[in-house]
Amino acid sequence: MAGGGIIPAQNGFVVYVAEGGGSLTIPADARLHSDSTWYKNSAITDEIVLVARDSEGKTAQESIIGFNPAATEDFDMEHDSYFMAGFAPMFYSISQNKLFALNTLPELKNELVVPMGFVKNQSSHFSIALAQNMPGKTLYLVDLKTNNEHKISESPYSFTSENGDNANRFLLKFGTTGTGETPTVPEINAWVYNNILYVKNPDGKTQIEVFDLSGKSLLYTLFSGSGLQSMPLYQPTGLYLIRLTSNEKTQTIKANINID
């Protein structure tokens, strides 16, 4: 729940306390007896809400991603909430190797990719829907198990899950809408996550070159198939430039590789 939210009557909740202990005080003016519309705290300037639903057991798990210049990518007591599992499928965002139910990041960059974890409960059929979006944003959910990229801002994504599936199954990508009705999506859609380069090119042929910051060419390869493809990047820890070329159109992205 974002800061300033309301806990409905008859609902339990858990309070996270920093090391050293703490206390919880609910002032009298926070005890509401009104069904009027609640205006959320202005501390979170923008946020999206994703909901994973269990189609068989009828349970649901919410995950919130917000943006606030005062936040960091790590856990902030004032802005974030750790994820805690219940009876619903486990669904959370990941940042700095931590699991979040509410994950407030400092800014929304065009190349932002947020890893999303999912672990099934006793059911097998699920869906993920966008319950709240930010104005002018197009969101894509990437299913790394099926190599499927779905425009989650237009419709829910339905899928099945089995015991033993990799929990780091999804990526959430952010885009912007153009001046027309159809969102503007680059012909070459590429990003790096966990030292793996993902490329989606509808033309089906992409030339890939990797350079260090001095401009030295380190790798050249070619993707010839269509759909979502991937390759590991085995370069030493550091920042690199990746140039992708298709049909004489070129796109360059930055990649931060971290090899332990």
C-alpha positions as CSV (number, residue, x, y, z in Angstrom):
1,M,0.0,0.0,0.0
2,A,1.3,3.4,-0.9
3,G,1.8,6.1,1.8
4,G,-1.5,7.6,2.8
5,G,-3.6,4.6,1.8
6,I,-6.6,3.3,3.7
7,I,-6.7,-0.1,5.3
8,P,-10.3,-1.3,5.0
9,A,-12.3,-2.5,8.0
10,Q,-11.8,-6.2,9.0
11,N,-8.4,-6.4,7.2
12,G,-5.2,-7.3,9.0
13,F,-1.8,-5.7,8.2
14,V,1.8,-6.2,9.0
15,V,4.2,-3.4,10.2
16,Y,7.9,-3.5,9.3
17,V,10.2,-2.1,12.0
18,A,13.8,-1.2,11.5
19,E,16.6,-2.7,13.7
20,G,16.4,-1.7,17.3
21,G,12.6,-2.1,17.6
22,G,9.9,0.5,17.3
23,S,6.3,1.4,18.0
24,L,3.1,2.0,16.1
25,T,0.8,4.8,16.9
26,I,-2.5,5.4,15.0
27,P,-3.8,8.9,15.8
28,A,-7.5,9.4,16.2
29,D,-7.8,11.6,13.1
30,A,-6.6,8.6,11.0
31,R,-9.5,6.5,12.1
32,L,-11.9,7.1,9.2
33,H,-15.7,6.4,9.0
34,S,-16.3,7.8,5.6
35,D,-16.7,6.2,2.1
36,S,-15.7,9.4,0.3
37,T,-12.9,9.3,-2.3
38,W,-9.4,9.1,-0.7
39,Y,-6.7,11.3,-2.3
40,K,-3.4,9.5,-2.0
41,N,-0.4,11.2,-0.4
42,S,1.4,13.5,-2.8
43,A,4.8,12.1,-1.7
44,I,4.6,9.6,-4.5
45,T,4.3,11.6,-7.7
46,D,3.6,8.7,-10.0
47,E,2.8,5.0,-9.5
48,I,1.5,2.0,-11.3
49,V,-0.3,-1.0,-9.8
50,L,-0.1,-4.5,-11.1
51,V,-2.3,-7.3,-9.9
52,A,-1.5,-11.1,-10.3
53,R,-4.7,-13.2,-10.0
54,D,-5.2,-16.9,-9.3
55,S,-7.9,-17.9,-11.7
56,E,-8.8,-21.1,-9.8
57,G,-8.5,-20.1,-6.1
58,K,-9.7,-16.5,-6.7
59,T,-6.8,-15.0,-4.8
60,A,-4.9,-11.9,-5.9
61,Q,-1.5,-10.2,-5.1
62,E,-0.9,-6.5,-5.8
63,S,2.5,-5.0,-6.7
64,I,3.1,-1.2,-6.7
65,I,5.9,0.6,-8.4
66,G,6.2,4.3,-7.7
67,F,8.5,7.2,-8.6
68,N,9.8,9.8,-6.2
69,P,13.0,11.9,-6.5
70,A,13.6,11.5,-2.8
71,A,13.7,7.7,-3.1
72,T,16.6,5.4,-4.0
73,E,16.8,2.1,-5.8
74,D,17.5,0.4,-2.5
75,F,15.0,0.0,0.4
76,D,13.8,3.3,1.9
77,M,11.9,3.2,5.1
78,E,9.8,6.2,4.1
79,H,8.9,5.0,0.6
80,D,9.1,1.2,0.3
81,S,7.5,-2.0,1.6
82,Y,9.1,-5.4,1.6
83,F,7.1,-8.2,0.1
84,M,5.6,-10.8,2.4
85,A,4.0,-14.0,1.1
86,G,0.4,-15.0,1.8
87,F,-2.0,-17.5,0.2
88,A,-2.1,-15.7,-3.1
89,P,0.6,-16.3,-5.7
90,M,3.8,-14.5,-4.9
91,F,4.2,-11.5,-7.1
92,Y,6.7,-8.7,-6.4
93,S,9.2,-6.3,-8.0
94,I,13.0,-6.7,-7.5
95,S,15.5,-4.0,-6.9
96,Q,19.0,-4.3,-5.4
97,N,18.3,-8.0,-4.9
98,K,15.4,-7.2,-2.5
99,L,11.8,-8.2,-2.9
100,F,9.2,-5.3,-2.8
101,A,5.4,-5.1,-2.5
102,L,5.8,-1.3,-2.9
103,N,8.9,-0.3,-4.8
104,T,9.5,3.5,-5.1
105,L,12.3,4.4,-7.5
106,P,14.0,7.8,-8.0
107,E,13.0,8.4,-11.6
108,L,11.4,6.9,-14.6
109,K,14.0,6.5,-17.4
110,N,13.2,5.5,-21.0
111,E,15.4,2.5,-20.7
112,L,14.0,1.4,-17.3
113,V,13.4,-2.4,-16.9
114,V,12.0,-3.6,-13.6
115,P,12.4,-7.3,-12.8
116,M,9.2,-8.9,-11.5
117,G,9.2,-12.2,-9.6
118,F,6.3,-14.7,-9.6
119,V,5.9,-18.0,-7.6
120,K,2.7,-20.0,-8.1
121,N,0.5,-21.2,-5.2
122,Q,-1.6,-24.4,-5.5
123,S,-3.3,-23.2,-8.7
124,S,-1.8,-23.4,-12.3
125,H,-3.7,-20.7,-14.2
126,F,-3.0,-17.0,-13.6
127,S,-3.3,-13.6,-15.1
128,I,-1.5,-10.3,-14.5
129,A,-3.4,-7.0,-15.1
130,L,-2.5,-3.3,-14.9
131,A,-4.9,-1.9,-12.3
132,Q,-3.5,1.6,-12.4
133,N,-1.2,3.3,-15.0
134,M,0.5,6.7,-15.3
135,P,-0.7,9.1,-18.0
136,G,1.0,8.7,-21.4
137,K,2.8,5.5,-20.5
138,T,2.8,2.2,-22.4
139,L,3.9,-0.8,-20.4
140,Y,5.2,-4.2,-21.7
141,L,5.3,-7.4,-19.7
142,V,8.1,-9.7,-20.9
143,D,7.6,-13.4,-20.1
144,L,11.1,-14.9,-20.0
145,K,9.7,-18.5,-19.9
146,T,7.8,-18.2,-23.1
147,N,9.8,-15.4,-24.8
148,N,6.6,-13.4,-25.1
149,E,6.3,-9.6,-24.9
150,H,2.8,-8.5,-24.0
151,K,1.4,-4.9,-24.0
152,I,0.1,-5.0,-20.4
153,S,-1.2,-1.5,-20.6
154,E,-3.8,-2.7,-23.2
155,S,-5.0,-6.0,-21.8
156,P,-4.3,-8.5,-19.0
157,Y,-1.7,-11.3,-19.6
158,S,-2.9,-14.9,-19.0
159,F,-0.4,-17.7,-18.4
160,T,0.2,-21.0,-16.7
161,S,2.8,-21.8,-14.1
162,E,4.3,-25.1,-13.0
163,N,6.3,-26.2,-9.9
164,G,9.9,-25.5,-10.4
165,D,9.5,-22.5,-12.7
166,N,12.2,-19.8,-12.4
167,A,10.8,-17.2,-10.0
168,N,12.6,-14.4,-12.0
169,R,10.1,-14.9,-14.8
170,F,9.0,-11.4,-15.8
171,L,10.4,-8.0,-16.8
172,L,8.3,-4.8,-16.8
173,K,9.3,-2.3,-19.5
174,F,8.2,1.3,-19.7
175,G,7.4,3.2,-22.9
176,T,5.7,6.4,-23.9
177,T,2.8,7.0,-26.2
178,G,3.2,9.1,-29.4
179,T,1.0,11.9,-30.7
180,G,-1.3,9.4,-32.5
181,E,-3.5,6.7,-31.0
182,T,-0.9,3.9,-31.5
183,P,2.1,3.9,-29.1
184,T,5.4,4.5,-30.7
185,V,7.6,1.5,-30.4
186,P,11.2,1.3,-31.7
187,E,11.6,-1.2,-34.6
188,I,14.5,-2.8,-32.6
189,N,13.5,-3.3,-29.1
190,A,16.5,-4.2,-26.9
191,W,17.5,-4.2,-23.3
192,V,20.0,-5.8,-20.9
193,Y,19.0,-7.6,-17.7
194,N,21.2,-9.7,-15.5
195,N,24.1,-9.5,-18.0
196,I,21.9,-10.9,-20.8
197,L,21.0,-9.0,-23.9
198,Y,17.4,-9.3,-25.1
199,V,16.5,-8.2,-28.6
200,K,13.1,-8.2,-30.3
201,N,13.1,-7.2,-34.0
202,P,10.0,-7.7,-36.2
203,D,12.3,-7.6,-39.3
204,G,14.0,-10.7,-38.0
205,K,17.7,-9.7,-38.7
206,T,19.8,-7.7,-36.4
207,Q,23.5,-6.9,-36.4
208,I,24.9,-6.6,-32.9
209,E,28.2,-4.8,-32.0
210,V,29.5,-4.3,-28.4
211,F,32.0,-1.5,-27.7
212,D,33.8,-0.3,-24.6
213,L,33.6,3.4,-23.7
214,S,36.8,4.1,-25.7
215,G,35.1,2.9,-28.8
216,K,37.0,-0.4,-29.1
217,S,35.0,-3.2,-30.8
218,L,34.7,-6.2,-28.5
219,L,32.0,-8.4,-30.1
220,Y,30.2,-8.7,-33.4
221,T,27.3,-11.1,-34.0
222,L,24.1,-11.5,-36.0
223,F,20.6,-12.4,-34.9
224,S,18.7,-13.8,-37.9
225,G,15.4,-15.0,-36.4
226,S,12.3,-13.1,-35.5
227,G,10.7,-12.8,-32.1
228,L,12.4,-12.3,-28.7
229,Q,16.0,-13.5,-28.7
230,S,18.8,-13.4,-26.1
231,M,22.5,-13.8,-25.6
232,P,24.8,-13.6,-22.5
233,L,27.3,-10.9,-22.3
234,Y,30.6,-12.2,-20.9
235,Q,32.5,-8.9,-20.8
236,P,34.3,-7.8,-17.5
237,T,32.3,-5.7,-15.1
238,G,31.8,-2.2,-16.5
239,L,29.7,0.1,-18.8
240,Y,29.4,-0.8,-22.5
241,L,27.7,0.4,-25.6
242,I,25.7,-2.0,-27.8
243,R,24.9,-0.9,-31.3
244,L,22.0,-2.7,-33.1
245,T,21.5,-2.3,-36.8
246,S,18.6,-3.5,-38.9
247,N,17.5,-2.4,-42.4
248,E,20.0,0.5,-42.2
249,K,18.4,1.8,-39.0
250,T,20.7,1.9,-35.9
251,Q,20.0,2.0,-32.2
252,T,22.6,2.2,-29.4
253,I,21.9,1.3,-25.8
254,K,24.1,1.3,-22.7
255,A,24.7,-1.8,-20.7
256,N,26.0,-2.0,-17.2
257,I,27.6,-5.5,-16.9
258,N,28.4,-6.8,-13.4
259,I,30.3,-10.1,-13.3
260,D,30.8,-11.3,-9.8
